[in-house]
Amino acid sequence: MYLIRSARWDDPAELRQRPELWRRVRRFNLPVQLALAAGEEVAAAAEDPARAALLSLAPCCSGSPEFFDAARLFGTGNNGARFRTPHVNPILTLHAVDNLALSALAITLGNQAYGLGLGGGAGQGWVALEVAWERLAEEREAEALVMAGDQDAANPASPANTGGLAVALLFARRPQPYPPLGRTVRLAAVNRPSATQPVEPEARPHAAAGLAALLAALADVSTTGRWVYRVPAEHGDGRDRPELAWEVT
């Protein structure tokens, strides 16, 4: 499958500069907002977005910001703070685990094709690429869109909506130049060599960070031919080190 488009969103201010997008996503939490912005950006390059396979990697905690805050407070043992009753929006809270962004994007695109919502666990991004590769190789769909959103959980004291990262990638069976390189970029295989020793350091549960690192590395490719991206240990699943074989022509 060929990588056709990619997008990275990490600036909340840009969301408000697109009134129609902001109107649709403003009640979601930031990682979902950014994921939808990235997903819609790459979907614009699809020949038939309503029939593309959609694969979504969840933010670590989705649902409403209030629901996220309450869950975090409970998970940290309260730390002496008083619990408060969270505002519960049924539409958001029913999607508290992993499929809010997937559902919202499917509705926006009028998509009723294959959809898969994966969690934000370590290494799930490479699972999403494997599934997309398999479906396009089997000609079940002509295009596949992978979308991921993360929230900034580095500082447990920070509010839920203060930081996030989202990426989206559009793949297709048809060859087409990938704009950042001006050349065609084909994902030939996702290999998982058997680990001969424990993977160090421990993997981190990020949905978008690993894919963002892949796009950054790909942007630096200056030669044509075969290019292998070995997934860093922190972006793996803690058990193996996937290797992505690409062909740049």
N, C-alpha and C positions, 0 to 999 in steps of 0.2 A: 504494500500500500504506500501511496505517496503522501507526504506531508504538504498540504496545500496552503494552510494559513495557521498562524498562531497569534495569541494575544495575551498580554499580561496587564493586570490592573492592580494597583496598590494605593491609589490616591482617591480618598473619599470625595474630595472636592470636585473631581471630574464627573462624578455621578450627577451632581446638581446642574451641570452644564448641559445635560441632555434631558429636557423637561419630560418627554414621553417615557423615557426609561425610568427617570426618577419617580414619576407618578406610579409606575407599576411596582417598583421595588422598595419604596421608602419605608414600608412597615416591616420589612425583613431586617435581620441583623446584618452587619457589614460584610462578613464573608460571603453570604448568599447574594447580597447586592453586587459585590465585585464579580462573583462567579457568573452571574447572569449577564453582566456587562461584557465580560470576556466571551461568554458563549454566544451572545447575539452578534458580537463583532465578527467572529469567524464564520458564523452561520450565514452572514451576508455574502460570503464567497461560495457557498454551496450551490450546486445546480438545482437540487431539490431538497431543501431543508426539511420539508414535511415527511420525507421518506428516509432520511438519514438515521442511522443508529445513534442513540444518545447514551452516553456513559458518564455518570456523574460521581465524583468523589466528594464526600460530604465534608463540610466544616466539622471540626471536632464536636461542637455543640451547635445545633441549629435551633429553630423556633424563634420566639420573640426575644428581644434583649432582656426583658424582665424575667422570662423563663430561664434564660442562661444565667443571669445573676443569682437567682434563687438556687439553681442546681449547684453553682460554684460555692455558694455560701454553705450549703448543706454538706458538700464534699470536703470542705476544709474544716469541718467540725465547728463551724459558727464563729470560732475565734473571739468569743465574747460578744459578738454583735447580735442584735435582736433580729429574729426572723421576721420578715414582713410578707404579707400575702401577695404573691405575684399576680400581675395582670395576665389573664389567660385569654388569648385570642384563639378560638377553636381551630381556625384554619392553620395557624402557625404551630400551635402546640401539638396537633395531631401529627405533624411532620417533625417531631422533636428529635428523630434519630438521624435519618440520612437522605430523605428524598424531596425536601422542599425545593431546592434549586432545580432538580430534575423535573418535577411536576410543573414548576413555573415556566421553565424554558419550553417544555413540550406544549403547553397551552399557548405561549406566545407564537411558536412556529407552526401551530396546528399539526403537530407531529403525533402520529399514532403508530409509528414503527417500533422497532425493538428498543427497549429502554432498560438500563441496568443502573441501580444505585448502589455504590460501594461505600463502605465506611471510610473514616479518616485514619484507619490503622496504618502502621508502618508498612511501606512497600506496596500499598494498594494501587498506586499509579501505574506500576509495571503490569499488574494484573489487568488494568483497564486497557493498556496497549495490547496485551496478548489477546484479549477478547475482541478488540476492534480488528486486529490482524486476522484472527480466525474467521470472523464474519465476512470480511471483505474477500479473503482468500476463497471462501466457500461461495462467494457471489450471492450472499443473502441480502446484502445492501451494496449500493454503489459508493456510499459515503458514510463516514463515522465521525462523530464529534465527541471529544473527550473534554470534560469541564471539571475544574477542581477549585475549591475555595478553602482557605485556612484563616484562622483568626490568631491574633498575636497573643499567645498564652505565656510569653516569657515572663511577664510580670503579673503574678496572681492578683495584685492589688489594683490593676488597671481596669477600667470599665470595659464592658463587653464590646463596645463599638469604637474602640480607639485605634485599632490597627488590624490589617488583614492583607492577604495576598490571594490573587486568583489568576489562574491560567486556563487557556482553552486551546485545543489543537483540533484542526479539521483535516481528516485524511480522506483520500479517495482512491479508487482503483485506476482512474485516469491519470496519466502523467501531466504535470503542470509545474512550472517553475515556482519554487518557494521564494517569495519576495525578498526576505532578508539576504539571501545568497544569490538570487538571480539564476539558480540552477535547480534541477529536479533533485528531490531528496526522497529516496525510497527506503522504507523500513523493511529490510529483508527477513529479519528474524529476531526473536527475543529468546536468547539462550539462558539457561540456568545451570552453569557448571556446578558439579558436586563440590561442596565445601570440604576442604581437607583439614580445616581447623576452625575454631570458633570465630565468628565475624566480630571484629572490633573496629570502632567503638559500638556501643549498642545503638540499634536503630531508633529513630525518633518517629512518633506518630504524626506525620504531616501529610496532608492531602496534596497540596500544591507545591511545596518547596522542592521536592525531587524533580518534578516536571519543569519547574522554573530553572533549576540548575542545568537540566538537559538542554533547554532552549538557549541558555547562555553559552554553553559549550559548543552547541551547533553553530551559533552565530560567529564563532571564531574559526570555523573550518575554512581553510583557504585553498585546499587542493581538491581535485576530483578523485573519484575512485572509492574504494571501501574505507569506511570509517567506523570504528567500534567504540561505543560508549560503555565503559564499565561503571555501573552504578556505584557511587560511594557508599561505604558501609552505613553511614548515618541515614541514607535514603533508601536502604533496603528493608528487608523484613526481619533482620537479625538471624537469618538462617542460611541465606545464600546471597550471591552477588550477581544479579542479572547482568547480562551483556547484550547490548542492543547493536545489531549489525545493520549499518546503513550503507547505501550506495548513493554517492553524490555524482551527478553527471551534468 
